[in-house]
Amino acid sequence: MVASVWRRLAEIVRIRRERSRQRCQLAAMTERELQDCGLTRSEIAYELHKPHQRK
């Protein structure tokens, strides 16, 4: 039981780090790169500032 709790906690930390890395990459993209992805700067701003949610 304790091991499963630690595994779950480690997975949550891993996911949060990955999402943080992805948000940083989105923030660093140029307007052209965002356009190629079909995103706008305002959509990126929304993603960067929305509260972190657990799913």
C-alpha positions in Angstrom: 0.0 0.0 0.0 2.8 2.5 0.9 4.7 1.6 -2.2 1.6 2.3 -4.4 1.2 5.7 -2.7 4.8 6.6 -3.4 4.5 5.4 -7.0 1.3 7.6 -7.5 3.1 10.6 -5.9 6.1 10.1 -8.2 3.8 9.9 -11.2 2.0 13.2 -10.2 5.4 14.9 -9.9 6.6 13.6 -13.2 3.4 14.7 -15.0 3.6 18.2 -13.4 7.2 18.6 -14.5 6.4 17.5 -18.0 3.5 19.9 -18.3 5.6 22.7 -16.9 8.3 22.0 -19.6 5.6 22.0 -22.3 4.2 25.3 -21.1 7.7 26.8 -21.2 8.2 25.5 -24.7 4.8 27.1 -25.8 5.8 30.4 -24.3 9.1 30.4 -26.2 7.5 29.8 -29.6 7.5 32.5 -32.3 4.3 33.8 -33.9 5.1 31.7 -37.0 5.6 28.5 -35.0 2.3 29.1 -33.1 0.5 29.8 -36.4 1.9 26.5 -37.8 0.4 24.7 -34.8 -2.9 26.5 -35.1 -2.5 28.4 -31.8 -2.7 32.0 -30.9 -0.7 34.0 -28.3 -3.9 34.5 -26.3 -4.6 30.7 -26.2 -1.0 30.2 -24.9 -1.5 33.0 -22.3 -4.7 31.2 -21.1 -2.9 27.9 -20.8 0.0 29.5 -18.9 -2.3 31.2 -16.4 -5.0 28.7 -15.8 -4.9 26.9 -12.4 -3.3 23.5 -12.3 -5.9 20.8 -12.1 -5.6 17.2 -11.0 -7.3 14.6 -13.3 
